[in-house]
């Protein structure tokens, strides 16, 4: 998780968003060990703990997560 957090933080310093692909998501939140809803919840919780927001996108190319700087408005 520390490596992912560092990667995302570095990208968010340079860009408005950071896109993380399935292979990196899978390392931290293995889909064969976590139910999909719980996985999404854990990813979003991780993002919030870092001061980011996360949108989890499921599709034909696997799971992707879009991290954005700042928390979503309440």
N, CA, C and O atoms as CSV, one atom per row, in Angstrom:
chain,resi,resn,atom,element,x,y,z
A,1,UNK,N,N,0.816,-1.194,0.000
A,1,UNK,CA,C,0.000,0.000,0.000
A,1,UNK,C,C,0.861,1.261,0.000
A,1,UNK,O,O,0.521,2.256,-0.640
A,2,UNK,N,N,1.974,1.208,0.721
A,2,UNK,CA,C,2.846,2.383,0.765
A,2,UNK,C,C,3.367,2.726,-0.622
A,2,UNK,O,O,3.451,3.897,-0.991
A,3,UNK,N,N,3.715,1.703,-1.384
A,3,UNK,CA,C,4.223,1.927,-2.741
A,3,UNK,C,C,3.147,2.537,-3.619
A,3,UNK,O,O,3.414,3.472,-4.374
A,4,UNK,N,N,1.932,2.014,-3.526
A,4,UNK,CA,C,0.821,2.557,-4.314
A,4,UNK,C,C,0.540,3.993,-3.898
A,4,UNK,O,O,0.352,4.859,-4.753
A,5,UNK,N,N,0.507,4.256,-2.603
A,5,UNK,CA,C,0.248,5.608,-2.115
A,5,UNK,C,C,1.301,6.589,-2.633
A,5,UNK,O,O,0.972,7.705,-3.038
A,6,UNK,N,N,2.549,6.172,-2.619
A,6,UNK,CA,C,3.630,7.028,-3.114
A,6,UNK,C,C,3.459,7.296,-4.612
A,6,UNK,O,O,3.597,8.432,-5.065
A,7,UNK,N,N,3.161,6.248,-5.370
A,7,UNK,CA,C,2.961,6.376,-6.820
A,7,UNK,C,C,1.826,7.357,-7.121
A,7,UNK,O,O,1.983,8.270,-7.931
A,8,UNK,N,N,0.699,7.162,-6.469
A,8,UNK,CA,C,-0.461,8.022,-6.720
A,8,UNK,C,C,-0.143,9.458,-6.316
A,8,UNK,O,O,-0.448,10.389,-7.062
A,9,UNK,N,N,0.461,9.651,-5.154
A,9,UNK,CA,C,0.800,11.003,-4.690
A,9,UNK,C,C,1.714,11.717,-5.679
A,9,UNK,O,O,1.519,12.899,-5.963
A,10,UNK,N,N,2.704,11.009,-6.201
A,10,UNK,CA,C,3.622,11.618,-7.176
A,10,UNK,C,C,2.882,12.029,-8.440
A,10,UNK,O,O,3.119,13.110,-8.978
A,11,UNK,N,N,1.988,11.171,-8.912
A,11,UNK,CA,C,1.240,11.488,-10.137
A,11,UNK,C,C,0.289,12.662,-9.916
A,11,UNK,O,O,0.120,13.507,-10.795
A,12,UNK,N,N,-0.332,12.708,-8.731
A,12,UNK,CA,C,-1.279,13.787,-8.462
A,12,UNK,C,C,-0.583,15.129,-8.283
A,12,UNK,O,O,-1.222,16.175,-8.402
A,13,UNK,N,N,0.704,15.117,-8.001
A,13,UNK,CA,C,1.457,16.372,-7.961
A,13,UNK,C,C,1.650,16.917,-9.373
A,13,UNK,O,O,1.764,18.128,-9.560
A,14,UNK,N,N,1.687,16.030,-10.367
A,14,UNK,CA,C,1.943,16.407,-11.752
A,14,UNK,C,C,0.672,16.583,-12.571
A,14,UNK,O,O,0.652,17.358,-13.528
A,15,UNK,N,N,-0.403,15.861,-12.198
A,15,UNK,CA,C,-1.612,15.808,-13.019
A,15,UNK,C,C,-2.850,15.944,-12.142
A,15,UNK,O,O,-2.775,15.908,-10.914
A,16,UNK,N,N,-3.990,16.102,-12.809
A,16,UNK,CA,C,-5.267,16.222,-12.099
A,16,UNK,C,C,-5.769,14.879,-11.594
A,16,UNK,O,O,-6.572,14.822,-10.663
A,17,UNK,N,N,-5.288,13.779,-12.217
A,17,UNK,CA,C,-5.749,12.452,-11.809
A,17,UNK,C,C,-4.652,11.427,-11.989
A,17,UNK,O,O,-3.656,11.657,-12.675
A,18,UNK,N,N,-4.865,10.287,-11.352
A,18,UNK,CA,C,-3.943,9.156,-11.506
A,18,UNK,C,C,-4.784,7.925,-11.788
A,18,UNK,O,O,-5.666,7.580,-11.001
A,19,UNK,N,N,-4.522,7.273,-12.884
A,19,UNK,CA,C,-5.225,6.061,-13.267
A,19,UNK,C,C,-4.368,4.860,-12.901
A,19,UNK,O,O,-3.210,4.762,-13.307
A,20,UNK,N,N,-4.951,3.945,-12.129
A,20,UNK,CA,C,-4.245,2.743,-11.697
A,20,UNK,C,C,-4.949,1.549,-12.327
A,20,UNK,O,O,-6.171,1.424,-12.248
A,21,UNK,N,N,-4.175,0.684,-12.944
A,21,UNK,CA,C,-4.730,-0.449,-13.681
A,21,UNK,C,C,-4.833,-1.706,-12.827
A,21,UNK,O,O,-4.304,-1.776,-11.718
A,22,UNK,N,N,-5.523,-2.688,-13.373
A,22,UNK,CA,C,-5.865,-3.941,-12.696
A,22,UNK,C,C,-4.688,-4.594,-11.973
A,22,UNK,O,O,-4.826,-5.011,-10.823
A,23,UNK,N,N,-3.550,-4.686,-12.624
A,23,UNK,CA,C,-2.428,-5.405,-11.988
A,23,UNK,C,C,-1.996,-4.753,-10.678
A,23,UNK,O,O,-1.647,-5.457,-9.730
A,24,UNK,N,N,-2.012,-3.425,-10.606
A,24,UNK,CA,C,-1.652,-2.745,-9.364
A,24,UNK,C,C,-2.778,-2.820,-8.337
A,24,UNK,O,O,-2.523,-2.956,-7.140
A,25,UNK,N,N,-4.019,-2.730,-8.804
A,25,UNK,CA,C,-5.170,-2.854,-7.910
A,25,UNK,C,C,-5.177,-4.243,-7.284
A,25,UNK,O,O,-5.418,-4.399,-6.087
A,26,UNK,N,N,-4.914,-5.233,-8.101
A,26,UNK,CA,C,-4.935,-6.635,-7.677
A,26,UNK,C,C,-3.889,-6.924,-6.596
A,26,UNK,O,O,-4.124,-7.760,-5.723
A,27,UNK,N,N,-2.757,-6.253,-6.642
A,27,UNK,CA,C,-1.709,-6.467,-5.629
A,27,UNK,C,C,-2.169,-6.055,-4.237
A,27,UNK,O,O,-1.829,-6.697,-3.243
A,28,UNK,N,N,-2.936,-4.987,-4.177
A,28,UNK,CA,C,-3.382,-4.473,-2.882
A,28,UNK,C,C,-4.730,-5.032,-2.442
A,28,UNK,O,O,-4.967,-5.248,-1.253
A,29,UNK,N,N,-5.606,-5.263,-3.412
A,29,UNK,CA,C,-6.949,-5.750,-3.119
A,29,UNK,C,C,-7.273,-6.914,-4.046
A,29,UNK,O,O,-7.957,-6.728,-5.052
A,30,UNK,N,N,-6.794,-8.107,-3.724
A,30,UNK,CA,C,-6.991,-9.269,-4.606
A,30,UNK,C,C,-8.474,-9.620,-4.769
A,30,UNK,O,O,-9.184,-9.839,-3.787
A,31,UNK,N,N,-8.919,-9.667,-6.006
A,31,UNK,CA,C,-10.337,-9.901,-6.288
A,31,UNK,C,C,-10.800,-11.299,-5.885
A,31,UNK,O,O,-11.992,-11.510,-5.659
A,32,UNK,N,N,-9.882,-12.248,-5.792
A,32,UNK,CA,C,-10.280,-13.605,-5.407
A,32,UNK,C,C,-10.405,-13.758,-3.887
A,32,UNK,O,O,-10.792,-14.823,-3.407
A,33,UNK,N,N,-10.082,-12.713,-3.132
A,33,UNK,CA,C,-10.165,-12.785,-1.675
A,33,UNK,C,C,-11.140,-11.767,-1.079
A,33,UNK,O,O,-11.460,-11.839,0.107
A,34,UNK,N,N,-11.611,-10.824,-1.892
A,34,UNK,CA,C,-12.484,-9.764,-1.404
A,34,UNK,C,C,-13.697,-9.664,-2.322
A,34,UNK,O,O,-13.552,-9.644,-3.545
A,35,UNK,N,N,-14.884,-9.602,-1.743
A,35,UNK,CA,C,-16.114,-9.412,-2.523
A,35,UNK,C,C,-16.046,-8.069,-3.245
A,35,UNK,O,O,-15.463,-7.121,-2.718
A,36,UNK,N,N,-16.630,-7.967,-4.440
A,36,UNK,CA,C,-16.537,-6.723,-5.223
A,36,UNK,C,C,-16.964,-5.462,-4.465
A,36,UNK,O,O,-16.279,-4.441,-4.538
A,37,UNK,N,N,-18.072,-5.517,-3.748
A,37,UNK,CA,C,-18.536,-4.331,-3.017
A,37,UNK,C,C,-17.556,-3.953,-1.908
A,37,UNK,O,O,-17.278,-2.773,-1.695
A,38,UNK,N,N,-17.039,-4.946,-1.211
A,38,UNK,CA,C,-16.075,-4.706,-0.135
A,38,UNK,C,C,-14.767,-4.153,-0.703
A,38,UNK,O,O,-14.135,-3.282,-0.103
A,39,UNK,N,N,-14.373,-4.669,-1.861
A,39,UNK,CA,C,-13.151,-4.209,-2.522
A,39,UNK,C,C,-13.262,-2.723,-2.867
A,39,UNK,O,O,-12.347,-1.942,-2.606
A,40,UNK,N,N,-14.388,-2.353,-3.454
A,40,UNK,CA,C,-14.624,-0.946,-3.797
A,40,UNK,C,C,-14.609,-0.084,-2.549
A,40,UNK,O,O,-14.026,1.000,-2.545
A,41,UNK,N,N,-15.245,-0.559,-1.495
A,41,UNK,CA,C,-15.279,0.171,-0.228
A,41,UNK,C,C,-13.864,0.362,0.323
A,41,UNK,O,O,-13.519,1.451,0.783
A,42,UNK,N,N,-13.054,-0.681,0.280
A,42,UNK,CA,C,-11.679,-0.588,0.791
A,42,UNK,C,C,-10.826,0.366,-0.052
A,42,UNK,O,O,-10.011,1.111,0.492
A,43,UNK,N,N,-11.005,0.346,-1.354
A,43,UNK,CA,C,-10.254,1.254,-2.240
A,43,UNK,C,C,-10.638,2.695,-1.937
A,43,UNK,O,O,-9.772,3.564,-1.831
A,44,UNK,N,N,-11.935,2.949,-1.798
A,44,UNK,CA,C,-12.379,4.310,-1.510
A,44,UNK,C,C,-11.924,4.764,-0.127
A,44,UNK,O,O,-11.580,5.931,0.063
A,45,UNK,N,N,-11.922,3.863,0.823
A,45,UNK,CA,C,-11.432,4.180,2.169
A,45,UNK,C,C,-9.943,4.523,2.135
A,45,UNK,O,O,-9.506,5.475,2.781
A,46,UNK,N,N,-9.168,3.745,1.379
A,46,UNK,CA,C,-7.743,4.025,1.204
A,46,UNK,C,C,-7.554,5.428,0.617
A,46,UNK,O,O,-6.732,6.205,1.104
A,47,UNK,N,N,-8.312,5.742,-0.418
A,47,UNK,CA,C,-8.196,7.053,-1.057
A,47,UNK,C,C,-8.518,8.173,-0.060
A,47,UNK,O,O,-7.785,9.157,0.037
A,48,UNK,N,N,-9.598,8.017,0.661
A,48,UNK,CA,C,-9.991,9.038,1.632
A,48,UNK,C,C,-8.936,9.216,2.717
A,48,UNK,O,O,-8.701,10.332,3.180
A,49,UNK,N,N,-8.301,8.123,3.122
A,49,UNK,CA,C,-7.265,8.216,4.150
A,49,UNK,C,C,-6.060,9.021,3.673
A,49,UNK,O,O,-5.285,9.529,4.483
A,50,UNK,N,N,-5.908,9.133,2.356
A,50,UNK,CA,C,-4.802,9.891,1.764
A,50,UNK,C,C,-5.224,11.302,1.343
A,50,UNK,O,O,-4.399,12.089,0.879
A,51,UNK,N,N,-6.516,11.615,1.508
A,51,UNK,CA,C,-7.024,12.928,1.089
A,51,UNK,C,C,-7.434,12.968,-0.370
A,51,UNK,O,O,-7.497,14.044,-0.966
A,52,UNK,N,N,-7.713,11.811,-0.953
A,52,UNK,CA,C,-8.100,11.711,-2.350
A,52,UNK,C,C,-9.513,11.152,-2.460
A,52,UNK,O,O,-10.114,10.730,-1.472
A,53,UNK,N,N,-10.030,11.159,-3.694
A,53,UNK,CA,C,-11.239,10.416,-4.009
A,53,UNK,C,C,-10.846,9.333,-5.002
A,53,UNK,O,O,-9.821,9.431,-5.677
A,54,UNK,N,N,-11.676,8.301,-5.079
A,54,UNK,CA,C,-11.390,7.199,-5.998
A,54,UNK,C,C,-12.678,6.770,-6.678
A,54,UNK,O,O,-13.716,6.607,-6.038
A,55,UNK,N,N,-12.591,6.594,-7.969
A,55,UNK,CA,C,-13.696,6.024,-8.731
A,55,UNK,C,C,-13.216,4.684,-9.273
A,55,UNK,O,O,-12.220,4.611,-9.993
A,56,UNK,N,N,-13.930,3.638,-8.921
A,56,UNK,CA,C,-13.582,2.289,-9.369
A,56,UNK,C,C,-14.382,2.009,-10.627
A,56,UNK,O,O,-15.608,2.119,-10.631
A,57,UNK,N,N,-13.677,1.642,-11.703
A,57,UNK,CA,C,-14.308,1.387,-12.995
A,57,UNK,C,C,-14.071,-0.073,-13.361
A,57,UNK,O,O,-12.931,-0.513,-13.507
A,58,UNK,N,N,-15.156,-0.809,-13.505
A,58,UNK,CA,C,-15.077,-2.213,-13.926
A,58,UNK,C,C,-15.389,-2.265,-15.416
A,58,UNK,O,O,-16.310,-1.591,-15.877
A,59,UNK,N,N,-14.644,-3.044,-16.162
A,59,UNK,CA,C,-14.902,-3.129,-17.586
A,59,UNK,C,C,-14.221,-4.318,-18.219
A,59,UNK,O,O,-13.659,-5.170,-17.531
A,60,UNK,N,N,-14.277,-4.367,-19.530
A,60,UNK,CA,C,-13.699,-5.460,-20.291
A,60,UNK,C,C,-12.195,-5.582,-20.146
A,60,UNK,O,O,-11.621,-6.631,-20.438
A,61,UNK,N,N,-11.560,-4.523,-19.699
A,61,UNK,CA,C,-10.104,-4.547,-19.526
A,61,UNK,C,C,-9.718,-4.684,-18.062
A,61,UNK,O,O,-8.583,-4.388,-17.688
A,62,UNK,N,N,-10.644,-5.126,-17.238
A,62,UNK,CA,C,-10.368,-5.300,-15.820
A,62,UNK,C,C,-10.742,-4.066,-15.024
A,62,UNK,O,O,-11.360,-3.133,-15.536
A,63,UNK,N,N,-10.359,-4.083,-13.776
A,63,UNK,CA,C,-10.657,-2.980,-12.867
A,63,UNK,C,C,-9.624,-1.883,-13.029
A,63,UNK,O,O,-8.422,-2.140,-13.112
A,64,UNK,N,N,-10.112,-0.670,-13.070
A,64,UNK,CA,C,-9.243,0.506,-13.071
A,64,UNK,C,C,-9.746,1.435,-11.975
A,64,UNK,O,O,-10.944,1.494,-11.699
A,65,UNK,N,N,-8.833,2.147,-11.364
A,65,UNK,CA,C,-9.212,3.113,-10.337
A,65,UNK,C,C,-8.671,4.478,-10.745
A,65,UNK,O,O,-7.500,4.625,-11.095
A,66,UNK,N,N,-9.551,5.465,-10.691
A,66,UNK,CA,C,-9.164,6.835,-10.987
A,66,UNK,C,C,-9.096,7.571,-9.647
A,66,UNK,O,O,-10.106,7.738,-8.962
A,67,UNK,N,N,-7.904,7.999,-9.295
A,67,UNK,CA,C,-7.698,8.758,-8.072
A,67,UNK,C,C,-7.652,10.241,-8.425
A,67,UNK,O,O,-7.022,10.644,-9.403
A,68,UNK,N,N,-8.331,11.040,-7.612
A,68,UNK,CA,C,-8.348,12.488,-7.779
A,68,UNK,C,C,-7.938,13.149,-6.477
A,68,UNK,O,O,-8.210,12.625,-5.397
A,69,UNK,N,N,-7.289,14.289,-6.577
A,69,UNK,CA,C,-6.858,15.020,-5.393
A,69,UNK,C,C,-8.077,15.644,-4.709
A,69,UNK,O,O,-8.978,16.145,-5.380
A,70,UNK,N,N,-8.102,15.615,-3.408
A,70,UNK,CA,C,-9.176,16.242,-2.637
A,70,UNK,C,C,-10.367,15.342,-2.435
A,70,UNK,O,O,-10.628,14.431,-3.220
A,71,UNK,N,N,-11.077,15.614,-1.378
A,71,UNK,CA,C,-12.255,14.811,-1.068
A,71,UNK,C,C,-13.469,15.357,-1.797
A,71,UNK,O,O,-13.558,16.553,-2.076
A,72,UNK,N,N,-14.397,14.473,-2.100
A,72,UNK,CA,C,-15.641,14.861,-2.765
A,72,UNK,C,C,-16.470,15.714,-1.804
A,72,UNK,O,O,-16.440,15.497,-0.592
A,73,UNK,N,N,-17.209,16.682,-2.346
A,73,UNK,CA,C,-18.060,17.489,-1.480
A,73,UNK,C,C,-19.157,16.659,-0.835
A,73,UNK,O,O,-19.646,15.692,-1.419
A,74,UNK,N,N,-19.534,17.044,0.365
A,74,UNK,CA,C,-20.558,16.278,1.110
A,74,UNK,C,C,-21.955,16.511,0.576
A,74,UNK,O,O,-22.916,15.942,1.094
